[in-house]
Amino acid sequence: MPEWTPETAEAIAREAGIGPLSTDHWTVLAHCREDAVRRGFAPSLRRLAELTGLGGARIAQLFPGRPSALVARIAGLEPPREWPRDLQGRL
């Protein structure tokens, strides 16, 4: 994956049918990236909800489908551990 930039995030989000990215989107993405640096892997939806205070339903609304995997993808990270390896390549 190429080096991550906010512009890269916007492009990935557009490809996924999301955009433009709102303040709430950027809040989730920032917490995702910060947590991944601390822990070494992308956070689950539950953890993102705890970190952001937005709640799982709101995050799912912002990032429809597989929220935590989509957040990780837009944030330039590998999918979170909660997804089986055989699904990770199909994001």
N, C-alpha and C positions, 0 to 999 in steps of 0.2 A: 504494500500500500504506500502511495507517495506520502511525503511529509504533509502533516495536517496543518491546515490554515482555516480561518473562518470562512474564506472563500470556498475552500474545499467542502466544508460542512454545508454551505448554502447549495453547492452543486449537487452533493449527494442527497440532500433533502429534496431538491427539485426533482431529481430522478425518482425518488420514492413517493412523489406526489404531495410533498409537504412544502409549504413556503408561502410567503417569506417567513423566515424564522422570527418568532416573537420574543419578547423579553422572557416569558416562561420557558420557551424552547432553550434559549441561551442559558438560563439558570440551570436547567436539567443537564445540559451538555457540560457546563463548567463543573458541576458537582460530580458528574460521571468521570470526567478526566482527572480531577483532583483525587477522587477516591481510588481510581485505578493506579495513580502514581503511588499512593500510600500503601495499597494492598496488593498490587501486582496483577490485578485483573479487573474487568469491568463489573460494576455492581448490578445486582438483581433489581427487578422492579420494586420489590419491597424496600430494599436499601435506598434506592433513589427516592422513594416516597418519604422515607425517614430523613434523608439528607436535605431534601428540598422543602419539605413541609407542604408540598402540593397535593399529596395523596395519589394513590395508584390509579384511581379513576381519571383524574385530570391528566396524569402522564400518559395514560392509554389514549385519551382523547387527542393529546398533542402528537403522539407517535403511535398511530393505529396499527393493528396487526399484532406483531410481536414487539411490544414497546421496548423492553430492555435490550433486545438484540438490535433494534433499529436505532436506539439511542447510541449504543456502542458503535455501530457502523458509521453514523453521522459524526460521532466524536473521534473517529479514526482509530478505534480500538477493536480488538478481537471480541467476539460475542461473550457474554457472561457465562460463567460456569454452569448456570442452571439449564443450559441447552445441551442436549446430547450431541456428541461430536458429529454424528451422521447428519444432523440438521444444520450445523454451523456453516457448511459450505453452500447451503441453499438460501441464504439470506438475501 
